[in-house]
Amino acid sequence: MRVGLATDHGGFELKEELVAQLKAAGHEVVDFGAHELNQGDDYPDYVTPLAHAVVAGEVERGIAICGSGVGASVCANKIEGVHACLIHDHFSAKQGVEDDHMNILCMGGRTVGPCVAWDLVETFLNAEYSQEPRHLRRLAKVALLDSRKV
């Protein structure tokens, strides 16, 4: 799978570990930065290009990390077509993809350790989007919100 990652200084070390693990697992990785640890950087500078790449289909899924994961999630969800969620548990990593078509996994570099993060990433990437009518109906309602038609 072609996976994009983005972080600021708050998730830099975790991103570096995940990039290596993803490559070792056979995934193609697109690193949107940060490319060096800089305490003065800002997550929107990296998360926004990742979010656009997910929507454009340049990457199949995205992983966005900041200190808590909250800012990355808020930022990514400003891009129409993104379904980004802050995830801390295995169930939500799977269900978020299946039921809600989550396409960007958000995590906190200061709140999730590398072992848990890798488990969440594997679960996220292995989950498949549901085509069940009830899920598609709900997603259509969300899409109306994206397009500001309600």
ZADO-1210 file (C-alpha; in nm, 4 decimals, padded with zeros to 6 digits):
<atoms>
<atom x="00.0000" y="00.0000" z="00.0000" code="MET" pos="1"/>
<atom x="00.1161" y="00.3570" z="-00.0668" code="ARG" pos="2"/>
<atom x="00.1015" y="00.5352" z="00.2699" code="VAL" pos="3"/>
<atom x="00.1666" y="00.9008" z="00.3483" code="GLY" pos="4"/>
<atom x="00.2954" y="01.0274" z="00.6817" code="LEU" pos="5"/>
<atom x="00.3150" y="01.3786" z="00.8234" code="ALA" pos="6"/>
<atom x="00.4224" y="01.5233" z="01.1562" code="THR" pos="7"/>
<atom x="00.5580" y="01.8240" z="01.3331" code="ASP" pos="8"/>
<atom x="00.8209" y="01.8158" z="01.6085" code="HIS" pos="9"/>
<atom x="00.5731" y="01.6549" z="01.8517" code="GLY" pos="10"/>
<atom x="00.5639" y="01.3319" z="01.6557" code="GLY" pos="11"/>
<atom x="00.8949" y="01.3408" z="01.4722" code="PHE" pos="12"/>
<atom x="01.0580" y="01.0448" z="01.6471" code="GLU" pos="13"/>
<atom x="00.7447" y="00.8305" z="01.6193" code="LEU" pos="14"/>
<atom x="00.7109" y="00.9129" z="01.2485" code="LYS" pos="15"/>
<atom x="01.0715" y="00.8123" z="01.1852" code="GLU" pos="16"/>
<atom x="01.0088" y="00.4746" z="01.3536" code="GLU" pos="17"/>
<atom x="00.6868" y="00.4184" z="01.1612" code="LEU" pos="18"/>
<atom x="00.8484" y="00.5043" z="00.8269" code="VAL" pos="19"/>
<atom x="01.1117" y="00.2357" z="00.8877" code="ALA" pos="20"/>
<atom x="00.8523" y="-00.0200" z="00.9996" code="GLN" pos="21"/>
<atom x="00.6235" y="00.0504" z="00.7049" code="LEU" pos="22"/>
<atom x="00.9078" y="00.0108" z="00.4568" code="LYS" pos="23"/>
<atom x="01.0191" y="-00.3126" z="00.6255" code="ALA" pos="24"/>
<atom x="00.6602" y="-00.4401" z="00.5942" code="ALA" pos="25"/>
<atom x="00.6682" y="-00.3739" z="00.2181" code="GLY" pos="26"/>
<atom x="00.4667" y="-00.0541" z="00.2020" code="HIS" pos="27"/>
<atom x="00.5585" y="00.2373" z="-00.0212" code="GLU" pos="28"/>
<atom x="00.6009" y="00.5427" z="00.2015" code="VAL" pos="29"/>
<atom x="00.5586" y="00.9081" z="00.1097" code="VAL" pos="30"/>
<atom x="00.7063" y="01.1256" z="00.3853" code="ASP" pos="31"/>
<atom x="00.5467" y="01.4707" z="00.3914" code="PHE" pos="32"/>
<atom x="00.7751" y="01.5840" z="00.6735" code="GLY" pos="33"/>
<atom x="00.8923" y="01.7139" z="00.8973" code="ALA" pos="34"/>
<atom x="01.2282" y="01.5955" z="00.7710" code="HIS" pos="35"/>
<atom x="01.4259" y="01.7220" z="01.0689" code="GLU" pos="36"/>
<atom x="01.3461" y="01.7903" z="01.4318" code="LEU" pos="37"/>
<atom x="01.2603" y="02.1597" z="01.4638" code="ASN" pos="38"/>
<atom x="01.0724" y="02.2767" z="01.7727" code="GLN" pos="39"/>
<atom x="00.9395" y="02.5779" z="01.5809" code="GLY" pos="40"/>
<atom x="00.7562" y="02.3913" z="01.3060" code="ASP" pos="41"/>
<atom x="00.3774" y="02.3779" z="01.2709" code="ASP" pos="42"/>
<atom x="00.1673" y="02.0660" z="01.1991" code="TYR" pos="43"/>
<atom x="-00.0553" y="02.2339" z="00.9343" code="PRO" pos="44"/>
<atom x="00.2498" y="02.2770" z="00.7098" code="ASP" pos="45"/>
<atom x="00.2852" y="01.8973" z="00.6877" code="TYR" pos="46"/>
<atom x="-00.0641" y="01.7624" z="00.7537" code="VAL" pos="47"/>
<atom x="-00.2356" y="01.9762" z="00.4891" code="THR" pos="48"/>
<atom x="-00.0288" y="01.8404" z="00.1959" code="PRO" pos="49"/>
<atom x="-00.0837" y="01.4865" z="00.3292" code="LEU" pos="50"/>
<atom x="-00.4595" y="01.5429" z="00.3436" code="ALA" pos="51"/>
<atom x="-00.4671" y="01.6764" z="-00.0121" code="HIS" pos="52"/>
<atom x="-00.2647" y="01.3741" z="-00.1295" code="ALA" pos="53"/>
<atom x="-00.5119" y="01.1336" z="00.0324" code="VAL" pos="54"/>
<atom x="-00.8093" y="01.3036" z="-00.1332" code="VAL" pos="55"/>
<atom x="-00.6303" y="01.3137" z="-00.4706" code="ALA" pos="56"/>
<atom x="-00.5477" y="00.9435" z="-00.4475" code="GLY" pos="57"/>
<atom x="-00.1728" y="01.0061" z="-00.4511" code="GLU" pos="58"/>
<atom x="-00.1543" y="00.7925" z="-00.1355" code="VAL" pos="59"/>
<atom x="-00.4081" y="00.5308" z="-00.0336" code="GLU" pos="60"/>
<atom x="-00.4069" y="00.6141" z="00.3376" code="ARG" pos="61"/>
<atom x="-00.2463" y="00.8718" z="00.5615" code="GLY" pos="62"/>
<atom x="-00.0975" y="00.8871" z="00.9082" code="ILE" pos="63"/>
<atom x="-00.0792" y="01.2278" z="01.0785" code="ALA" pos="64"/>
<atom x="00.1044" y="01.2823" z="01.4051" code="ILE" pos="65"/>
<atom x="00.1506" y="01.5828" z="01.6300" code="CYS" pos="66"/>
<atom x="00.2099" y="01.6047" z="02.0047" code="GLY" pos="67"/>
<atom x="-00.1405" y="01.4978" z="02.1050" code="SER" pos="68"/>
<atom x="-00.2859" y="01.4075" z="01.7648" code="GLY" pos="69"/>
<atom x="-00.5695" y="01.6548" z="01.8188" code="VAL" pos="70"/>
<atom x="-00.4291" y="01.9380" z="01.6076" code="GLY" pos="71"/>
<atom x="-00.3395" y="01.7003" z="01.3249" code="ALA" pos="72"/>
<atom x="-00.6945" y="01.5633" z="01.3287" code="SER" pos="73"/>
<atom x="-00.8591" y="01.9063" z="01.3322" code="VAL" pos="74"/>
<atom x="-00.6335" y="02.0256" z="01.0511" code="CYS" pos="75"/>
<atom x="-00.6769" y="01.7208" z="00.8278" code="ALA" pos="76"/>
<atom x="-01.0555" y="01.7302" z="00.8609" code="ASN" pos="77"/>
<atom x="-01.0647" y="02.0823" z="00.7149" code="LYS" pos="78"/>
<atom x="-00.9881" y="01.9267" z="00.3746" code="ILE" pos="79"/>
<atom x="-01.3022" y="01.8099" z="00.1974" code="GLU" pos="80"/>
<atom x="-01.3063" y="01.4337" z="00.1545" code="GLY" pos="81"/>
<atom x="-01.0835" y="01.3595" z="00.4511" code="VAL" pos="82"/>
<atom x="-01.2068" y="01.1381" z="00.7308" code="HIS" pos="83"/>
<atom x="-00.9327" y="01.1786" z="00.9909" code="ALA" pos="84"/>
<atom x="-00.9684" y="01.0419" z="01.3423" code="CYS" pos="85"/>
<atom x="-00.7595" y="01.0546" z="01.6559" code="LEU" pos="86"/>
<atom x="-00.7140" y="00.6900" z="01.7493" code="ILE" pos="87"/>
<atom x="-00.5814" y="00.5335" z="02.0695" code="HIS" pos="88"/>
<atom x="-00.7293" y="00.1837" z="02.0541" code="ASP" pos="89"/>
<atom x="-00.7342" y="-00.1205" z="01.8289" code="HIS" pos="90"/>
<atom x="-01.1147" y="-00.1380" z="01.7948" code="PHE" pos="91"/>
<atom x="-01.1451" y="00.2194" z="01.6668" code="SER" pos="92"/>
<atom x="-00.8523" y="00.1776" z="01.4269" code="ALA" pos="93"/>
<atom x="-01.0424" y="-00.1044" z="01.2537" code="LYS" pos="94"/>
<atom x="-01.4006" y="00.0161" z="01.2922" code="GLN" pos="95"/>
<atom x="-01.3123" y="00.3706" z="01.1864" code="GLY" pos="96"/>
<atom x="-01.2037" y="00.2406" z="00.8466" code="VAL" pos="97"/>
<atom x="-01.4802" y="-00.0164" z="00.8051" code="GLU" pos="98"/>
<atom x="-01.7821" y="00.1867" z="00.9112" code="ASP" pos="99"/>
<atom x="-01.6702" y="00.5470" z="00.8687" code="ASP" pos="100"/>
<atom x="-01.4184" y="00.5174" z="00.5831" code="HIS" pos="101"/>
<atom x="-01.1435" y="00.6811" z="00.7895" code="MET" pos="102"/>
<atom x="-00.8593" y="00.7588" z="00.5506" code="ASN" pos="103"/>
<atom x="-00.6176" y="00.9345" z="00.7859" code="ILE" pos="104"/>
<atom x="-00.5128" y="00.7882" z="01.1185" code="LEU" pos="105"/>
<atom x="-00.4109" y="01.0551" z="01.3706" code="CYS" pos="106"/>
<atom x="-00.1969" y="00.9842" z="01.6736" code="MET" pos="107"/>
<atom x="-00.0110" y="01.1749" z="01.9415" code="GLY" pos="108"/>
<atom x="00.3638" y="01.1388" z="01.9449" code="GLY" pos="109"/>
<atom x="00.3574" y="01.2270" z="02.3138" code="ARG" pos="110"/>
<atom x="00.0627" y="01.0023" z="02.4027" code="THR" pos="111"/>
<atom x="00.1142" y="00.6745" z="02.2128" code="VAL" pos="112"/>
<atom x="00.4261" y="00.4625" z="02.2382" code="GLY" pos="113"/>
<atom x="00.5907" y="00.3019" z="01.9351" code="PRO" pos="114"/>
<atom x="00.4575" y="-00.0515" z="01.9972" code="CYS" pos="115"/>
<atom x="00.0980" y="00.0633" z="02.0349" code="VAL" pos="116"/>
<atom x="00.1367" y="00.3002" z="01.7402" code="ALA" pos="117"/>
<atom x="00.2589" y="00.0179" z="01.5155" code="TRP" pos="118"/>
<atom x="-00.0356" y="-00.2021" z="01.6211" code="ASP" pos="119"/>
<atom x="-00.2767" y="00.0796" z="01.5403" code="LEU" pos="120"/>
<atom x="-00.1111" y="00.1427" z="01.2025" code="VAL" pos="121"/>
<atom x="-00.1224" y="-00.2257" z="01.1066" code="GLU" pos="122"/>
<atom x="-00.4880" y="-00.2484" z="01.2076" code="THR" pos="123"/>
<atom x="-00.5722" y="00.0709" z="01.0170" code="PHE" pos="124"/>
<atom x="-00.3976" y="-00.0433" z="00.6998" code="LEU" pos="125"/>
<atom x="-00.5449" y="-00.3944" z="00.7079" code="ASN" pos="126"/>
<atom x="-00.9043" y="-00.2779" z="00.7552" code="ALA" pos="127"/>
<atom x="-01.1279" y="-00.2470" z="00.4504" code="GLU" pos="128"/>
<atom x="-01.4039" y="00.0007" z="00.3749" code="TYR" pos="129"/>
<atom x="-01.7517" y="-00.1421" z="00.4284" code="SER" pos="130"/>
<atom x="-02.0040" y="-00.1197" z="00.1487" code="GLN" pos="131"/>
<atom x="-02.2996" y="-00.2044" z="00.3724" code="GLU" pos="132"/>
<atom x="-02.6010" y="00.0138" z="00.2921" code="PRO" pos="133"/>
<atom x="-02.6302" y="00.1502" z="00.6476" code="ARG" pos="134"/>
<atom x="-02.2678" y="00.2690" z="00.6410" code="HIS" pos="135"/>
<atom x="-02.2980" y="00.4171" z="00.2932" code="LEU" pos="136"/>
<atom x="-02.6187" y="00.5969" z="00.3968" code="ARG" pos="137"/>
<atom x="-02.4419" y="00.7569" z="00.6908" code="ARG" pos="138"/>
<atom x="-02.1398" y="00.8497" z="00.4818" code="LEU" pos="139"/>
<atom x="-02.3677" y="01.0151" z="00.2250" code="ALA" pos="140"/>
<atom x="-02.5038" y="01.2352" z="00.5033" code="LYS" pos="141"/>
<atom x="-02.1479" y="01.3268" z="00.6047" code="VAL" pos="142"/>
<atom x="-02.0649" y="01.4058" z="00.2409" code="ALA" pos="143"/>
<atom x="-02.3520" y="01.6539" z="00.2364" code="LEU" pos="144"/>
<atom x="-02.1864" y="01.8322" z="00.5274" code="LEU" pos="145"/>
<atom x="-01.8573" y="01.8373" z="00.3362" code="ASP" pos="146"/>
<atom x="-02.0225" y="02.0046" z="00.0403" code="SER" pos="147"/>
<atom x="-02.2124" y="02.2448" z="00.2664" code="ARG" pos="148"/>
<atom x="-02.5469" y="02.1403" z="00.1140" code="LYS" pos="149"/>
<atom x="-02.7207" y="02.1183" z="00.4514" code="VAL" pos="150"/>
</atoms>
